[in-house]
Amino acid sequence: MGLLRGIKDNFDPPMQGWASPPEGWIGRSSSGETVTHDSAMAVGVIFRCVALLGGIVAGMPLITYRSDGTTTARATDRPEYALLHDAPMPDMTAFIWGETGMGHALLRGNWYSEIIRDDYLGLTGLKLLPPHRVTPRLIDGERRYDYRQPTGEMIRLAPREVLHIPGLGYDGLQGYSMLSLMRDDVGLYRAAHSYGSNVYRNNARPAVVLQHPKSIPAAVQERLAAQMDRLRGSSNAGKTIVLEDDMRFETLGMSLEDAQFTATRQFQVGELSRWFGVPPHMVGDVSGSTSWGSGIEQQTIGFLRFTADSWLSRIEQQIKLQLFGGYPDLKAEFLRESLLKADTLTRFTAYNVAVNTGWLLRSEVREKENLNPIEGLDEPVLPVNIAAINTDANGVVTDVQMAEQTGPAITRAQTTATDGRGI
């Protein structure tokens, strides 16, 4: 578990009534439904939100950089580079590590990874820890992490042994458990789902009453009840029932439309996705908006900017603090432009602007697209109508040397102004 683990003592007493909560336990909702981690993930909206955000974060390459104040380059010689970019553990890819960790952060509020080091304190791995087994504490002003192993043994980890990425919290020590906060909404959704399942299992009909003006023998009652029970189920819809001796058939309860069953479930889709900051259309609900066009596009951009990017920044800063705390020249950043990979036109348009304004080389574009280098593409390109501006000693513009606005874009090496200065 690491070389810097503290001694196993001074643990707080366990919860009253049990040594530890049942695995995956969250609590009972006001609707009476018991909410656990597994039952919440069985709700399609929650599963889609977690998979969506987890996939976005995990799908972005996480690159380790070294900066000397003037230049920044990939620090491929650092052990952190391969761990964060390729595989944090020998049996786990970076994508699975990021996706699973985001699931922990979104549902439990905290993403814990034990920092594995060798005998020389060199980083060798990042091992995911189940968040419900970890309890962060402040002891004498220092952060510690109590971890309950699957065997039940409690150990205490020092800050240097744990990469902790908390979600939104109230004390700066740990994040809120999202499932605990949204427990009633999850319970309501599952209760509505259970109700609908029971209704359809009973032929989508409410309970019925058979009325008779006189009393009837018990044998007749049993025969009629058995006949009614044989009609239950959607496969028996449309079959005939024979009523005897002035008997009347009357339904009890409200129809699905009267109970607004469908509207309740529809409302809960938006309510659950709101907890995660995910627009409903991204979980398949387009009933409240158009399913195409600029409206959906702007909602998607807003989601990436205000929801996904906040998680990316949170992860980057925690890695900088806990993995690179002793190395101010190192940092890890996500390649956010990887989101453009699926949009070829937008990606190529961005490349075109970058190349023609001179701040991105054509050779760098080919490198980003994993294409082989071509000789002669290392010169910056500028439009022909850009030239130097001459000013006097006071900074007043005296002359603008402008090239002809004709012909294709050319390189600095190919174009020279009349006064001999390069454009």
N, C-alpha and C positions, 0 to 999 in steps of 0.2 A: 504493500500500500504506500510505499514511499519512505525515504530515509528520515524525514523531518517530523514524523508523527509524534504528537505529544503523548504523555503518559495517560493511561486509561483510568482516570479517577475524577472525582468532583462532578459527576453527572447529576443533573436534576432528577427528581423522582419521576417515575412514569405516570401516565394519566390514571386517575382514580377509576377502578373498576376493571381495567385490563392492562396488560403489559404494554400493548401497542394496539392501535386501531386495526381492524381487519384490512387485508390487502386491498387497495383501490377504493376504500370507503371514503365517501364525501359527506353524506348525511341524508336525512329524509326531508323531502320538500313539503310545502304546505298543501299540495294536492294529494299527499299520501304516498307518492312514488319515491322509492329509494334510489338515490343517485350515486353511482359509482363511476370510476373512470371508464370502465368498459361499457356501461349502459349509456353514458354520455356520448362516447364515440360511436355508438350504434345509431345515434341521431344523424341523419344524412347531412343536415346543415352544418353541424359541428365538425363532422368528419371532413367535409369539403373545405371549410374555413381553415382547419388545422393543416390539411394536406396542401392547400393553396399557399399559405404563408410559409410553411415549412419547405415546400418545393422551390419557392422564389429565393429564399435565403440560401438553401443548400445548393441550388443550381448556379449561384454566382461564384466564380473562382475567388478564393480568399488568398491574396498575394502578400507576402512579406517583403517590405521595402527597406532599403538603407539610404539615409540622406545625410550629406555632409554640409548642408546649409545652402549649397548652390545647385547641386545635382542630386537626383533621386534615381536609384536603380534597384532592380529586383535583387534581393539578398538570397540567391540560390544556394550559397554556401552555408547558410544557417540551418540548423535542424528544424527550426519552426516552419521553414518554408515548405518542406515536404510533408510535415504533419498537417498543416492547415490546408494545403492545396491538394494533397493526394490521399493520405491515409493517416488519421490520428493514432490508429492502432493497427497491428499487423492483420487483424481479421475484420477491419471495418474501414470502409471508404469515407472520404471527406463528405460525400453527399449524404450517406446514411447517418453519419455523426451529426451533421448540421440539421437534417430533417428531424431526427429523433430528439435532438436537443431543443429545437424550436417547439416540438410537441410538448415537451416538459415545461418550457417557459410559458407557452400559451395556456395550458390547462392547469398547471400547478404553480405557475408564477416564478419558477426558478429553474435554471439550467446549470447543473453541476457537472464538472469533469475533474477527475483527479489528475494532477500533474505528475506523471511518472518520470523519475530521474534515475540515472545510472550512478555508479559509485563515485563519479567525479562531478555529480550534480548537473550533468548534461541532460537536456530534455530528450526523452525517448518515446513519450506517448501521452495521449489525453484520453482517459477512460471515463466513459459516461457513468454517472451515479444516479440511481433512481431518486427523484426529488423527495418522495414521501419517506425516504429513509435518512434524509439529511436534515439537521436542525442547526442553523447558524446561531451563534451566540456572541455576546460581547463579554469578555472576561478580563477584568482589570484594564479596560479600555482597548483591548485587542480582540480582533475577530477570531473566532474558532468555529470549527464545524464538527458537530457530533454525528457520526455515521453509524447506523445500525446495519451490520452485515447480515446476509441471508441466514447465517448460523445463529443470529441473535446477539452476537458479541458487539459491544459498543466500543468504538475507537474515536479518538479526537484528532482532527487534522488541523494543521496550521495553515494560515492564509497562503503561504507559498506552495502548498500542496493541492490547492483547489482553484480551478478557474470557475468563478461563479458569475453567471450572467442573470441578474434579477430583472423581473418585469416591473411594472408600476407597483410601488409599495408605499408605505406610510412612515417608515423609520430609517430608510436608507440601508437597511440590513438585509431585507428579503422582500420579495414581491408578493402581491396578493395572489391567493389561489383563485384563479378565474372560475373554476368549477364550483367552489364554495360560494362565490358571489352570485353566480347565475343559476344556482341550484333550483330555485323556484321556477324559473323560466324553463329549465330543462325538464323538471317534473311536470309542468303543465303540458309541454309538448308531448311527453311520453304518455300522460294520462289521456290526452285527446286521441293519440294514436291507438292506445289500448281500447278506448271507447269505440272508435271506428271499427277496429278489428272484431270486437264482440258483436257489434251491430251486423256487420256483413256475415259473420259466422252464423248468425241467427236469421239469415235470409233478408238482411237489411230491413227488418221490421221491428218495431217496438213490441212490448208485451201486449197480449190480447186477453179479452174476457169473453166467455161464452155465457150469455144470459138466457135463463129459462123461467117461464112464469110459475112453474111448480118445482118442487124438489124432485131430484132424480136419484135413482139408486147409485150406490158407490161403484158398482160394476160398469154402469153406463158412463160415469164420470171418468173412470180409468180408461175406457175405450176411446172416449173423445180426446182425452189428454194425449194418449198414445198416437192418435191420428194427427193431432196438431204437431207433436214432436217430430213425426216422420216428415213433415213439410219444412222443417228447419234446414237452412243451408241454401246457398245460391243455386246449387244444382237441382233443387226441387221447386224453383220459381215457376209459377203458372199452373201448378197442379191443383186439383179440385178437392174441396172438403165438403162432406155431406153433413148438414145440420139436421137434427131430429126434433119433431114435435114443437113447433113455434120457437125454436131456439134462435137467438140473435147473436151476431158476431160484432164485437166492438173493440177498437184499438185503444190502448192507453199510452200516454206519453206524447212527446212532440216529435215531429219529423226531423230529419237531418237539416232541412232548410230552415225550419223554425228555430232550431237550436243553433243555427249558424255555425255548424260544425266545420264546414269548409273554410269559412271566413276566419275562424279561430286558428286553424292550422296555418292559413296563409299569413296571418298577423305574426305568428310565432316565428316564421321563417325570417322575416325582417328583424324581429326582436333579437333572435339568437345571432344573426350575422352582424348586428350592430355591436354586440359585445366585442367582436374581433376587429371591428373597423373595416369590414369587408362589404362593398356594395352588393345588394341582393342579386343584381344581374350576374355577378361572378360566381354565385352558387346556384344559378339556373332559374332564378325568379325574375322574370321581365314583365310581370303583370302591372307594375306601377310605372313603367316607363317604356319607351320604344326599345325594340330589341336590336336596333341598328342605328348608325349615324353618329353625329358629333356628340350627342348627349351621352351615349354610352362611352364614347372615346374619352370625353372629359372626366367622367366618373372613374374610368380606369387609370387615367393619369393622376387624378387626385388620390386614388388608393395607393399607387406606387410612391407618390411623393409624401403623403401624410401618414400612411400606415407602415408600408414595407420599409421605407427609408429610415424611419425612426428606429426600427429594429436593427437595421444594418449599422447605424451609428452607435447604438447601444453596445452591440457586440464588438465593434472595432475599438471603442474606448476601453471596454473591460479587458480586452486582449492587450492593449497598450499598457494598461495599469498593472495587470497581474503577470503577464508573460514577459513583457519588455520593460518592466519598471526600472531595472538597472542598466538599460541600454537606451538612452535618449535618442540615439540615431536610428533606432528601429521602430517600425510600425507595421500594422497589417490593415489592408483595405480591400473591400470588395470591388470587383470590376463591374460597376453598375451598367456600363454600356453593353454588357452581355445580354441585357434585356432586349436589345435591338436585334439580336441574332435572328429572331423569328420574323422581323419586318425588314425584308431586304431593301425595299425602296427607301425607307427612312434611313437605314444604315448607310446606304451608298450616297444619299443626299448629304448626310452629315460628313462623310468622308470628303465629298466634293468641296463643301464649304471650307473644311479644315485645310485641305491641300491648297486651294486657290487663295486662301488668306495667309499662307506661308507658315502656319504654326504646326503643320503636320507634313512630314515627307511622304512621298509616294512609296518609298521603300518601307516606311513604318506602317502604312496601310496594308501592304502585302503581308507584312509580319503579323498584323492583327487578324488577317484572314487565313493564316497558316499556309501562305503561298511561298514558293521558293523565291529568293531574291533575284532581281534583274539588274544588271550593271547599268549605271547611269541614272538611277532614280533617287540618288541621295542629295540632289540639289533642291532647295526650296523653290516653289513656284509662286509667282505673283501675277496678278492681272497687269496688262500693259498700261492701264490708265492710272497706275500708282507710281508716284515719284517723290523725291525728297522735297521738303519745304525749306526755303532759305529765309533766315531771319537776321535782323541786325543785332547789335550788342544789347539792345533793350528788349529783345524778344519779339519785335514787330515783324510781321511777315513782309518781306520785300519782293519775293519772287517765288513762283511755284513752277517747278520744272515738271511738265506733264508730257508723257509720251502720247503718241497717236493712239486713239481708241479703235484700232483696227488690228486684225490678225489674231492668232491664238495666244493663249497665255504662254509666257516664256520665263526662263529662269534668270536669276540675278547674274549668273555668269555670262549669259547671252546678251544682256541689255545694259547699256551704259549711257548715262545722261550726257548732254553736250559739254558740260563742264568737267567731264572725266570721272565724276563720282558714280558709283554703282547705284542702281535703283533699289 
